[in-house]
Amino acid sequence: MTEPTVRVLVVNCGSSSLKYRLFDGDRTVARGLVEEIGSDHEGALRRVVDELDLAGLGAIGHRVVHGGERFSAPVLLDDEVVAAVEALVPLAPLHNPANLAGIAVARALLPDVPQVAVFDTAFHRSLPPEAATYAIDPDLARRHGIHRYGFHGTSHRYVSRRTAALLGRDPAGVNVITLHLGNGASACAVRGGRSVATTMGLSPLPGLVMGTRSGDIDPTVVFHLHRVAGLSLDEIDDVLNKRGGMRGLCGDSDMREVLRRRAAGDEAAALAFDVYCHRLRGYVGAYYALLGTVDAVTFTAGVGENAPAVRAAALAGLDRLGIQVDAARNDAGARGERVVSPTGAEVAVCVIPTDEELEIAKQTRALTAG
């Protein structure tokens, strides 16, 4: 009699949505998104569990946004780990509570199935001190856990390894600048498979221009908006996190709409696009300098995978660094993993569809195997 195949269920619980994907090995058996669930994570996850064939389910992998200083790798969930993740809520007040809600429900519904937390911040725990440390009083920083954590780590890890595979090389010998460009966006310098610099910091706010987040901004803007404009701290938080970025610049957070308006001659959309790509180009150059040598620049996530105009503009003028985009390849409308730089280019420009759920499943399976 054939033994049932071990399966892994990946759960990504947001504040008002539940995303799930069931894997049989690396093959997707089922996937779905339950939206507008409010705080009823139990009801949503119960429906998912009831509808799925979970025969042979070997483990559940949960995406957890913030792992703080403690978690540098996936970890089996128990009461102690859950308490530690709860203690990190002040560092990720919008994300960790939702992640914890999904964990609590899954543990209650399937108490006999091993469950694993995979942290967005874990890949960046390899940041060297000079990249992770902010230039403020070290005692104050230590007491309050203030340093660069970085996010999108699961995506950057997956994409950097797939880039090495696309180039036919061992990740340990490849330097890659990965650009995760979705509604949230971040860049990462990966040296030999390890994160050595990334744009997000204590929170997902700094760095690149995003759909609704401002990215890098002079901290004095916060003081100015409070003292001069009379905005409360919560109102400033809203301005920078929910009404900033592309939305703040032109009223649209969706790059597809920004590109449509830009093509029609809309000046606000054109400026938003230019600011977005200017910031990207600056970080590519900075991370090239940090790495010393670069084998590839890789674009991923919704904008990175599907907006050739962004790829071309973000890398324009970097020919002296060996970075070029082949216009025909870039605009070809192809899908999947591909190289869009000219043949023989010193630095490969790649497009790699990210697959954070698959990466979570792999890490979950590796931790629970045997």
N, C-alpha and C positions, 0 to 999 in steps of 0.2 A: 504493500500500500504506500502510495506517495505521500510524504509529509507535506502539509500545507506550507506555502511560501510565506516567509515572515514579511509582514507589511508594516509601513510606517505612516502614521497620520500626522500631517503638519498643520498646526493651528496658528493663525495670525489674528489675534483678537484686537480690534481697534475700539475706539470709544463708542462708535455707533454701528460697527460692522464686524462681521466674522468671515474671514477668508480661510478656506481649508483646501487641502490636497492630499489624496491618498495614493501612496506609492507602493508598488510591488517591485522590489528592486529599484531600478532607476526609471521604471515605466509608470506613468500616471494612470491610475485606475479610475479615479474620480476627482473632481474638483468643483469648487463653487464659491459663491460670495453671497452672504446674507446681509442685506443692508437695512438701515433704519431700525436697528433693534433696540435703540435707546440703551437702557441699562439691563435689558433682559438677555444677558449672555447665556443664562441657564436654559431658557426656552429655545434660543437659537441653536446652541450646541446640542441640546437634546434632540432637536429635529434632525440635525446632521447625523448624529449617532444612530438614530432610528432608521434613517433612510439608507445609510451605507452598509455594504457587506463587509463587516470587520472580522470575518473569519481569518485566523492566522495573524491578527494584529499583534505585532511584537513590541511596539513602542509608539509614543506620541511625542513629537517635537514641537516645542512652543517658541515662537519668536518673542524675545524680550528685548526691549530697546536699550535699557541702560543697565550695565553690569557693574558700574562703579569701579573701584580699585580692586575689589576682591576677585571678580570673575574674569579670568583671561582665557577660558575655554568652556565648552559645554559642560553642564553639570546635571547629575540626576537630581530630580526634585524631591525634597522631603520638607518637613515642617521647618527645619533650620534654614534651608535655602530660601524658602518662601518668605520667612521673616526677614532675611537679609535683603531680598528684593524689595520688600515693603519699605525697608529703611531707606531705600534709594529713591522713593517717590519724590522727595523734594528736588532731586536732580532731573527728574523727568515726569513732571506732574500731569502732562497730557497723555503720556504713553504707558508708563509702568502700571498705573491702576487698571487700565483696560487689559493689559497682558496678564495681570494677576487675577482678574475676574475670570478669564478663560482658563487659567491654570486651576483655579479653585473648582470650577464646574467640571472640568475634565477629570480631575482627581476624584471627585465625588461620583461621577457617572461610571468611571472605569478605574476603580481603585486597585485592581490587580495588574494593570498594564504599566510598565515602567514609563516614566515621563521625564523629559529632558528639556532644560532651558538652554536656548542658543542665543547669545547676546550680540546685539549690533555693535557694541563697543569692543568686544573681545579681540578682534583682529588688530585693533590699534593699541593694545597693551604693550606691543613691541616698540612703540615710539621711544626714541632716546630722550633722556632728560632735557636736552636743549630744545627738542621739538614739543615736549609736553608741558614745560614749565612756563607759567606766566610771570612777568617781571613785576610782581607785587610782594609784599611782606611774606616771607616763606612760612612763618608761624601762623599767620592769618589764613594763608592758603591751605596749610596742612590741617588746621582745625576744621575747616569747612569743605574740604575735598575739592578745592578749586585748582583745576589744571585741565589740559586739553585731553578729552576722552575720545572724541571722534565718533562718527556714526556711519551707517551704511556698510559696516565692516563685513557682513556676510556677503554682500554683493561685490565689494572690492576684492575680497579673497577669491570668490568664485571666478570673477572676470579676469583677474591677473593670472590665475592658473590656466584658464581656458586660452588666454592670449599666448602663453608659453606653448601650449599644446598646438595651437594654430600655426605657430612658427616652427614647430617640430623640435622644441628645446625643453630642457629641464627647468622648471620654475626657479630652482635654486641658483641658476646662472643667468637669469633674465631680470632687467630693470624695466619697469612699466609705470607709466603715468595713467591711472584709470580715472575716467570722468563719468560719474554716475549722475546723469541729467534727467531727472523726472520733475514732478512738482517740487519735491525736495531735491537738492543737488549738492554734490560734494566731489572734490578731487582728492586723489591719494597718490603718494609716491611710494612705490613698492620696490624694494631692493631685495632680490633673491627670495621672493616669496613673503617678505616681511614688510609691514607698514612702517615707514620711517617719517612720514609727514602726511597730514590730512587737514582739510580746510575747516571742518566743523570742530567745535571746541567743547566747552563745558556743556553746551546745549547744541541743538541742530541749527541755531540761528546764524552763526558767522560763516564767512567764506564767500561762496559763489552767490550770484543773484539767483533767486528761486521763484517759484510761482507766486507765493504770497510773502516770503521772507526776504528781508532786505539784504542779507549777507553782510559782509564787512561794512562797518560804519564807525565813525568817530564816536567814542563813548561820550564825548561832551554833548552830543546831540540829545542824549537822554537827560542830562542835567538841564540843557537849554529848554527842551520841551516841558520840563517840569517847572523850572523857575520862571521862564519867560512866557511860555504859552499856557501855563497853568494846567497842564495835563497831569492826571494821576499816574502812578506807576502802572496800574492795570491798563489804563488807556494807552500809555506808551508801549507796553507789551503788545497790545492789540495792533498798534500802528506798525511795529517792526515785524511781528510774526504773522499777522493775518491780513494786514492792509499795506504791506510793503512789496518788495520784489517787482515782478512784472505787473501784477495787479495795481500796485501803487503808482507805477510809472505810466501805465496806459489804460488801466481799467480792466484788463484781461489777464488772467493767470495762465491760460492755455496757450502754449506756443503755437499751435496750429492756427488759432485765431489771430495771434500777433503777426504771424507770417502772412496771413491773408490780408490783413489790414496794411501791413508794410508794402506788400505788392501793389495795393490800390493807392499808395501815396500818402498814407496816414503818417503824419510827422511824429506823433506821440509813440506809435507802434515802432516806427523806425528808430527812434531814440532808445526805446526799451530794448530792442534787439541789439543795438550797438553797445549799450551799457553791459548787457548780458555777455556778449562775446568778448568785449574788452576785458572784463574781469576774468573770463576763462583763459584768454591768451596770456594774461599776466601770471596766472598760476602755473600754466604749462611752462613758461619760461623760468619761473622761480623754482619749480620742482626739477627741471632739467639741471639747473645750477646745483641743487642739493644732491642729486643723484650722480652728477659728474658725467656719466654715460647713460643713454636711454636707448633701449631696444625697440620700444613701441609706445605709442599713445593710443589708448583704447577708449572708445565711446560706448556707453551702455545706458539702459533704461529708456523710458518713452521718448524723450527728446533726443538723447544721444543716438538711439537706434533708428529714428524715423525722420530726423530733420537734417538733410544734407546741407542746407544753407547754413545751419549753425556750425556743423563740422568744418565747412570751408572757411567761414568767417573767423572762427575761433583760432584756426591755425594759419591764417593768412600772414605772410611776411616772416615766417619762421624758416624759410628756405636755408638760411645760413647755418641753422642748427641741424640741417638734414631732415627737416619735417616738411613734407609736402602732401597735398591731397590731389589725386588724379581725378579731374572733373568728371570724366566719363564713368569711371568706377563708382565715384561718390554719388552720382545722380542716377545710377542705373535702376534704382528701385528694387534692388535685390533684398533678400531676407536671409536670416541666419548668420553664422560666423563668416566674416569676410575681411579682406584687406582692401583698403581704398586708397592706398598710396601707390605711386608709380613703381613699376618693376625695378628692383635694384636700389630702391630708396634706402638711405642710411638708417632711417628710423621708420619702422612700419606704422602706418595708421590703420587701426583695426576697428571693426564694429562687432561687438560680442553681445548677443541678447543675454541679459542677466537672468538668473534662475535661483533666486534666494530660497525658494521652497525646496528645490532639489538639494541645495547645499545644506539646508537644515536637516533634511532627511538623511543625507550622507553622514553628517556629524552625529546625528541621533543614533543611527544604526551602528556606527563605529564605537560609540560609547556603551551601547547596550549589548553588543554582540557577545555571545558566550555567557 
